[in-house]
Amino acid sequence: MTLAVALGLLISQSDGFAAEKLKRAIDIEVAGQKAAGNSQKSVERLDDESRKMLEEYRLLSQQLQRTKLANDDLQSQVERQSDEIQRISAELKEIDRMRSELDPLMQQMLETLAELVARDSPFLSEEREARVASLQGANEDRSIEISERYRQLLEAYQIEADYGRNIEAYQAQLVTEAEQQKMVDFLRIGRVALFYQTLDGKAGGVWDNQNRRWISLDASHMTELTRSIRIARKQLPPDLMVLPMRIPEGGSR
């Protein structure tokens, strides 16, 4: 081997080593860049996850706050309902107490009303007796509220009270002592007097409540009785009525 050939081989081997070192250096650099890129991606991914977790935390915190407020409101409602239940319970007890006191009172009032109608002058008898019967039926019907039964009873008392403050003329059947019926005109002056007159205006009478009978009136009273009936019907203007009155307990006519 000559010196030139040996030197050439030496140079070739040196270039090969240098190229190998350069390649390794490049590979290391590339690997480092890849690693750096992967690390950056990992950091970015972790940052995204952190932001996502933070947002979820905020949402959960808001939901928790809303739930707490809803629970507080629900608790307030429960307390209010509890107070309302206690109030209603107390009112029901008071109603039961009032009912226990009202029932006997209403029964007594009803009996008094029935006695009044039975012993009073026989005006509007069918209407008044039917009203009492209706009240008695309602008082026995426990499906009707006690307040409604009491209202009906007070209304009946008011109607009876009004009878004593007005005059009225109406037609109805008169039952005679012979148990015969005939249509006549009735004239009621408050509760003071009750008259009747036949439809032809030729006969009439006044009620004697003490003896529970009708007393015939003289024919001389028929003209005034006719006029008084027309006044009660508002067919004539209001005016003084001059009629014979039957005074209880033996008074004069």
LOFIMI-814441 format. One line per field, with one value per residue (C-alpha): residue number from 1; x, y, z; residue in three letters. Coordinates in pm, whole numbers, always signed. Example, Ala and Ser with C-alpha at 12.3 -4.5 7.8 and 13.67 -1.06 7.14 Angstrom:
BEGIN
pos <- 1,2
px <- +1230,+1367
py <- -450,-106
pz <- +780,+714
code <- Ala,Ser
END
This chain:
BEGIN
pos <- 1,2,3,4,5,6,7,8,9,10,11,12,13,14,15,16,17,18,19,20,21,22,23,24,25,26,27,28,29,30,31,32,33,34,35,36,37,38,39,40,41,42,43,44,45,46,47,48,49,50,51,52,53,54,55,56,57,58,59,60,61,62,63,64,65,66,67,68,69,70,71,72,73,74,75,76,77,78,79,80,81,82,83,84,85,86,87,88,89,90,91,92,93,94,95,96,97,98,99,100,101,102,103,104,105,106,107,108,109,110,111,112,113,114,115,116,117,118,119,120,121,122,123,124,125,126,127,128,129,130,131,132,133,134,135,136,137,138,139,140,141,142,143,144,145,146,147,148,149,150,151,152,153,154,155,156,157,158,159,160,161,162,163,164,165,166,167,168,169,170,171,172,173,174,175,176,177,178,179,180,181,182,183,184,185,186,187,188,189,190,191,192,193,194,195,196,197,198,199,200,201,202,203,204,205,206,207,208,209,210,211,212,213,214,215,216,217,218,219,220,221,222,223,224,225,226,227,228,229,230,231,232,233,234,235,236,237,238,239,240,241,242,243,244,245,246,247,248,249,250,251,252,253
px <- +0,+136,+130,-128,-370,-330,-387,-699,-842,-774,-951,-1254,-1287,-1262,-1543,-1763,-1721,-1801,-2114,-2231,-2179,-2367,-2657,-2674,-2668,-2950,-3153,-3107,-3216,-3522,-3608,-3568,-3797,-4055,-4029,-4064,-4367,-4524,-4456,-4622,-4923,-4940,-4924,-5196,-5410,-5366,-5452,-5771,-5868,-5799,-6021,-6291,-6275,-6287,-6596,-6759,-6676,-6836,-7149,-7169,-7123,-7406,-7630,-7548,-7637,-7966,-8042,-7971,-8201,-8471,-8436,-8458,-8773,-8919,-8848,-9023,-9323,-9333,-9326,-9602,-9814,-9757,-9877,-10178,-10265,-10250,-10471,-10727,-10723,-10797,-11078,-11230,-11229,-11398,-11654,-11726,-11776,-12005,-12200,-12259,-12400,-12583,-12772,-12989,-13030,-13148,-13388,-13536,-13564,-13737,-13988,-14059,-14115,-14349,-14548,-14570,-14712,-14959,-15088,-15075,-15352,-15410,-15260,-15058,-15100,-14992,-14681,-14571,-14641,-14450,-14155,-14151,-14173,-13882,-13672,-13751,-13642,-13321,-13243,-13259,-13045,-12684,-12554,-12652,-12388,-12489,-12410,-12664,-12929,-12870,-12894,-13228,-13362,-13260,-13415,-13745,-13735,-13671,-13970,-14193,-14062,-14142,-14504,-14543,-14418,-14629,-14977,-15077,-15380,-15403,-15654,-15677,-15922,-16121,-16219,-16551,-16676,-16874,-16542,-16636,-16384,-16438,-16205,-16192,-15973,-15762,-15629,-15348,-15248,-14916,-14994,-15258,-15556,-15664,-15977,-16147,-16403,-16596,-16506,-16841,-16766,-17093,-16963,-16654,-16509,-16227,-16018,-16055,-15725,-15815,-16108,-15956,-16257,-16386,-16633,-16865,-16863,-17167,-17245,-17174,-16801,-16779,-16711,-16421,-16288,-16293,-16109,-15848,-15784,-15724,-15482,-15288,-15266,-15138,-15441,-15511,-15265,-15180,-15451,-15599,-15791,-16097,-16177,-16322,-16048,-16088,-15887,-15758,-15877,-16229,-16175,-16427,-16458
py <- +0,+336,+645,+815,+524,+505,+874,+852,+576,+776,+1080,+869,+719,+1067,+1201,+904,+966,+1334,+1259,+1011,+1266,+1528,+1291,+1205,+1573,+1643,+1351,+1476,+1826,+1693,+1474,+1773,+1984,+1705,+1670,+2045,+2043,+1757,+1936,+2253,+2055,+1891,+2232,+2366,+2058,+2093,+2462,+2382,+2118,+2359,+2624,+2365,+2243,+2602,+2670,+2352,+2460,+2798,+2636,+2395,+2683,+2875,+2568,+2513,+2874,+2847,+2520,+2682,+2974,+2733,+2531,+2848,+2953,+2605,+2614,+2949,+2806,+2506,+2736,+2956,+2652,+2520,+2852,+2845,+2491,+2592,+2895,+2687,+2425,+2692,+2832,+2487,+2438,+2776,+2682,+2356,+2550,+2802,+2522,+2353,+2683,+2787,+2463,+2484,+2860,+2814,+2540,+2772,+3057,+2825,+2709,+3071,+3160,+2865,+2965,+3326,+3220,+2983,+3241,+3546,+3684,+3447,+3663,+3493,+3175,+2929,+3129,+3175,+2815,+2689,+2910,+2764,+2408,+2480,+2613,+2306,+2079,+2276,+2271,+1891,+1863,+1853,+1873,+2242,+2460,+2603,+2952,+2906,+2769,+3062,+3308,+3160,+3182,+3547,+3624,+3472,+3683,+3993,+3915,+3873,+4199,+4379,+4267,+4494,+4801,+4803,+4759,+4512,+4413,+4076,+3815,+3471,+3207,+3280,+2979,+3049,+2903,+2656,+2538,+2686,+2870,+3181,+3424,+3763,+4072,+4091,+4413,+4386,+4693,+4601,+4349,+4575,+4470,+4226,+4278,+4098,+4210,+4006,+4070,+4240,+4482,+4407,+4224,+4219,+4148,+4210,+3945,+3898,+3738,+3695,+3471,+3345,+3432,+3676,+3947,+4074,+4447,+4662,+4752,+5117,+5034,+4879,+5202,+5295,+4940,+4943,+5276,+5149,+4840,+5060,+5277,+4965,+4862,+5211,+5268,+5580,+5820,+5759,+5886,+5834,+5508,+5518,+5157,+4975,+4802,+4493,+4566,+4257,+4177,+4312,+4660,+4842,+4821
pz <- +0,-97,+116,-109,-84,+292,+328,+111,+325,+637,+497,+390,+735,+895,+672,+762,+1133,+1091,+893,+1154,+1432,+1236,+1177,+1545,+1636,+1393,+1527,+1883,+1782,+1605,+1901,+2133,+1917,+1910,+2286,+2327,+2097,+2290,+2616,+2483,+2371,+2713,+2879,+2650,+2712,+3087,+3062,+2869,+3123,+3406,+3251,+3189,+3549,+3673,+3464,+3593,+3947,+3889,+3745,+4037,+4280,+4113,+4117,+4482,+4560,+4372,+4548,+4884,+4802,+4684,+5004,+5213,+5024,+5063,+5434,+5458,+5274,+5506,+5808,+5663,+5583,+5932,+6077,+5843,+5949,+6313,+6243,+6053,+6326,+6586,+6369,+6326,+6701,+6740,+6475,+6657,+6979,+6808,+6640,+6974,+7102,+6783,+6724,+7038,+6990,+6631,+6738,+7000,+6747,+6501,+6762,+6856,+6490,+6438,+6748,+6627,+6291,+6455,+6705,+6479,+6259,+5966,+5692,+5418,+5618,+5349,+5262,+5623,+5724,+5419,+5517,+5868,+5730,+5493,+5781,+5991,+5707,+5654,+6026,+6023,+5707,+5830,+5474,+5481,+5644,+5978,+5849,+5566,+5802,+6035,+5743,+5632,+5986,+6024,+5685,+5800,+6117,+5905,+5684,+5989,+6135,+5808,+5830,+6132,+5941,+5625,+5484,+5217,+5013,+4839,+4725,+4881,+4993,+5310,+5518,+5688,+6013,+5804,+5655,+5320,+5104,+4895,+4724,+4896,+4926,+5241,+5392,+5645,+5842,+5998,+6267,+6414,+6206,+5937,+5727,+5444,+5188,+4936,+4573,+4512,+4798,+4977,+5286,+5500,+5840,+6085,+6258,+6633,+6725,+7092,+7008,+6685,+6468,+6209,+6309,+6038,+5969,+5916,+5557,+5640,+5658,+5310,+5120,+5349,+5341,+4960,+4956,+5206,+4994,+4690,+4893,+4998,+4633,+4546,+4326,+4533,+4698,+5066,+5298,+5644,+5681,+5905,+5987,+6289,+6487,+6699,+7016,+7203,+7555,+7526,+7382,+7163,+6787
code <- Met,Thr,Leu,Ala,Val,Ala,Leu,Gly,Leu,Leu,Ile,Ser,Gln,Ser,Asp,Gly,Phe,Ala,Ala,Glu,Lys,Leu,Lys,Arg,Ala,Ile,Asp,Ile,Glu,Val,Ala,Gly,Gln,Lys,Ala,Ala,Gly,Asn,Ser,Gln,Lys,Ser,Val,Glu,Arg,Leu,Asp,Asp,Glu,Ser,Arg,Lys,Met,Leu,Glu,Glu,Tyr,Arg,Leu,Leu,Ser,Gln,Gln,Leu,Gln,Arg,Thr,Lys,Leu,Ala,Asn,Asp,Asp,Leu,Gln,Ser,Gln,Val,Glu,Arg,Gln,Ser,Asp,Glu,Ile,Gln,Arg,Ile,Ser,Ala,Glu,Leu,Lys,Glu,Ile,Asp,Arg,Met,Arg,Ser,Glu,Leu,Asp,Pro,Leu,Met,Gln,Gln,Met,Leu,Glu,Thr,Leu,Ala,Glu,Leu,Val,Ala,Arg,Asp,Ser,Pro,Phe,Leu,Ser,Glu,Glu,Arg,Glu,Ala,Arg,Val,Ala,Ser,Leu,Gln,Gly,Ala,Asn,Glu,Asp,Arg,Ser,Ile,Glu,Ile,Ser,Glu,Arg,Tyr,Arg,Gln,Leu,Leu,Glu,Ala,Tyr,Gln,Ile,Glu,Ala,Asp,Tyr,Gly,Arg,Asn,Ile,Glu,Ala,Tyr,Gln,Ala,Gln,Leu,Val,Thr,Glu,Ala,Glu,Gln,Gln,Lys,Met,Val,Asp,Phe,Leu,Arg,Ile,Gly,Arg,Val,Ala,Leu,Phe,Tyr,Gln,Thr,Leu,Asp,Gly,Lys,Ala,Gly,Gly,Val,Trp,Asp,Asn,Gln,Asn,Arg,Arg,Trp,Ile,Ser,Leu,Asp,Ala,Ser,His,Met,Thr,Glu,Leu,Thr,Arg,Ser,Ile,Arg,Ile,Ala,Arg,Lys,Gln,Leu,Pro,Pro,Asp,Leu,Met,Val,Leu,Pro,Met,Arg,Ile,Pro,Glu,Gly,Gly,Ser,Arg
END
